[in-house]
């Protein structure tokens, strides 16, 4: 996705003779390059790079505008009408843009844990797996948060869903953007990579006749059982960003154990050594 955004910016630059363009980032993740010609109370006028047709885009559909000058303007959804009822709310596909928290003092010491990525044998795993690790990280960190206020995983995921942000669309946003959307000063981002390795087999033999051990081995009927265990190699990468998109913690570690849930021990090890963990 990041490559697509960069390619879009490059094409826009080529079409305008190398001139910088305005970049509009919509709440659904779309990135538009061109020229903002007018801004009024509820919409903007916009011309795509290399075109002349003027489009009208609602402010409620816009996350931010980065002007050619470098100035950035963020937008927030209008306040809901006081008398709104459930029947009058928007359909899921027409959800308004999230309310951005642009004041740093309102985000101070607040932390959000993003859904973890989980890649097993080269394949991304189901969202439920990512959510499970996110909850485990929250359980570890929230008990030792000290001055920090850890946003619940559900609260984080609801705000991301309202903004139309899934994990595969996060590359369209800087960590500073996500901090404003989630209303936090720090975000925790993690990735678990797991691959199958060897299998370990174990077996036992029992004898069903009575007598001492020598008698059993000579005349007893032996029953053998065998079990096989799949082994895994697991690595976890953990990063913490602040609301300026700076990385304040960046660690990765390979699990010592070869079990399927070995990531839990690695997660605990890395969280306990993070600057957000208070003993």
N, C-alpha and C positions, 0 to 999 in steps of 0.2 A: 504493500500500500504506500509506503514511504517513497518508493521508486516512482510510483504513478504520480504522486504529488509533485516530486521534483521534475518529472518529465513534463507535467502540465505547466509548471512555472517556466521551464526552458522553452516550450513551444510558444507560450504567450510572449516571452521576451523576443523570440525570433520574429514573430508576426508584427511586432511593433518597432522593428528596427533596432533592437537592443535596449529600448527604453523600459524602465521599470513600470510595472502595472500595479493596480490595487488588487489585493487578494481578499476575497470574501469566503469565510469558513462558515458553512451552514450547520445547524444543529444536527442534521442527519448525517454529517460527515463529508458532504460534497464540498469541493474547493473550486471556486470560480475566480478566474483572472480576467481583468479588464479595467474599466474605469467607472468609478462611482461619480455620477454627475449631479446627484441631488439627494438630500436627506430631509424627510419631513417627519411628522409626529409618529406615524405608524408604518412607514415604508421607505425604501430607497429606490433611486433610479440607477440602473446599471447597464453598461454596454460591454459585451464580451470582447476580448482582444481580437482585432482583425475584422470586427463587424460594426454595423452602424445602427442596428435595431436596439431600441431602448426597452429594457425590461423593468418591471416593477416587482420588488421582492419585499415581502413583509418583514418587519424587524423581528417579529416573534419567531421567524424561521432562521435567524442569523445568530451565530455564536460570537463572531468577532470579525472586524475588518482590519487588515494590515495595509495601510496606504503606501503608495510609492515612496513617500517621504520617509517611511520607517515608523510613523506614528501608528499605534495600535488602539483601536476603539472596540470595547467589549459591549455586548448587548445582553439584556435580561428580559425574561418574559414579563408582560404586564400583569399586574395583580388581578386575581380572580374577583369577579363581582360578588359582593357580600351575600346576595340572595341566591347564589347558584345552588342548584339541586343536583342530585346524582343523574337525573334524566337529562340535564343540560350540559353535562361534561362532554369533553371532546372524545371522539373515538380513539382507540389505541394508536391507530396509524396517523392521527392528526394531533398528537400530544404536543403542547407548547414547549418552547425551548426552556431549559432549566434556569432557575434564578442563580446568577453568578454572585459569589461572595468576593467582591473586589477589595474590600478593606482588610489589610493584613492583620489588624488588631482583632478582627472577628474570627480569624483563622488560627490565632496564636495557640500553640501547643495542642492542636487537634490533629489526629492521625487517622488515615483511612488505609485499610489493607485491601489491595486489589485482588480479584480472583486470580489464583495461581495458574500458570500454564503447566500442563502435564503432557509430556510426549513419551509414549511407550513404544519401543521398537519402531521409532520414526513416525508414528501416527499420533496426532493430537487426540486426547481422550475426551470423554463426554463432559459437559459443563458441570454435572453433578460431582465429578472427581475434583475439578478445580475448586468448586464451592466447599467441598469437604476439607481440603487443605487450608483454604482461606479461614474457615471456622477454627481449625486447629491452631493456626497462627494467632488468631484473635484470643483464644483461650489462654495461650501461653503469655501473650503480651499484656492483656487486660489485667491480669492478676499482679503484674509488676510494672504498672504504667507510671507510677509516681505522679509528676505534675502533668502528665499527658492525658488527654481525653481521647480514648480510642473509639472511633465510630463503629457501630455494630456492622457485621457483614451484610445484614439485610438492608440497613440504612444506606450503605455504600452501593449495593447492587440496585436498589430502587432508583437512586439518583442517576446512576449510569444508564439504566433502562429508560428513564425519562428523557435523557439526552440522546438516546439512540446509539449509545456507545457499547459495542461488544468488544471482546478481547482482540479480535482480528481488525478492528477499526481504531484501536488505541494509538497506532502509529500516525494517525492523522492529527493527534493532539500532543502538545508538549506536556510535560509533567506540571508545569505552571498552569496550563489550561485545566488539567484535571483537578488541581488543588482548588481553583476557583469554582469549578463545577461542584465539587464535593464539599467545599467550605472548610478545607483543612490546610494546615501548614506543611504536613509531611504525608507522603504516600509510600507504602511498602509494596514492592513488586517482586514476585518470585517465579522461578521456573524449575520444575522437576523433570529430569531426563532419565529414563529407565530403559535398559535393554536386557533381554534374556541372555544368559550365558550357558553354563553347564547344568546338568542334572545330577543330583546326589541320590544314590540308592542305598537303602539299609534293609537288612533282613534279620529274622529271628527263626529259630528252630525249636519246637517243643516235642516231647515224647509223652504218649498217653498211658504207658503201663506203670505199674507200681514197682517199688524197689529202689535200690540205690542208683546213683548216676551211671555207674558202669553197666548195670543190668539194663537200664533204659537204652543205652547206646547200642548194646548187643542185640536185644530182642524187642525193643519197643518200636511202635509205628511213629515215625517222625512226621511232623507237620511244619511246613515252612511258610512264612509270610514275608512279603517284601513291600516296601513303600518307596516311592520316588518323590523327590522334592525339586521343583524348578528353582534355579538360582538366578539372581538379577544383579546387575551393576547399576547403582543409582547415584546420581549427582544432583545437588540442589544449588541453584544460584539465587542469592538474595540481595536486593538493592533497596536503599531508602533514598528518596529524593525530597528536597525542600520545595517551597513554592516559587523558587527562582530557577527550577529545573537542575539545580546542582545535586550531584551525587554525594551524600554524606556518609554512606556506608555501602560497601561493595565487596561481598565475600561469596566464595563458592567452596563446596566441600563434597568429597565422594564418601558415600556410606561405607562404614567398616563391615557391617553385616550384609549378607547377600539375600535377605528375605524381601518379599514384595512390599512390605510396609516399612522398610529400613529408612525411608525418607523422614519418618517421624523423629527419629533420634537426631538426624542431621538438622532438621528444622529447629528442634529445641536447642541444639548446640549453637546455631547461628543467631537465633533470636536472643539468647541469653548474653551474647557478646555484642549486641547492637547498642547504639547510643540511646535508644528509646527504652531499654530494659533497665529497671531499677531493682537492685537486690533487696 
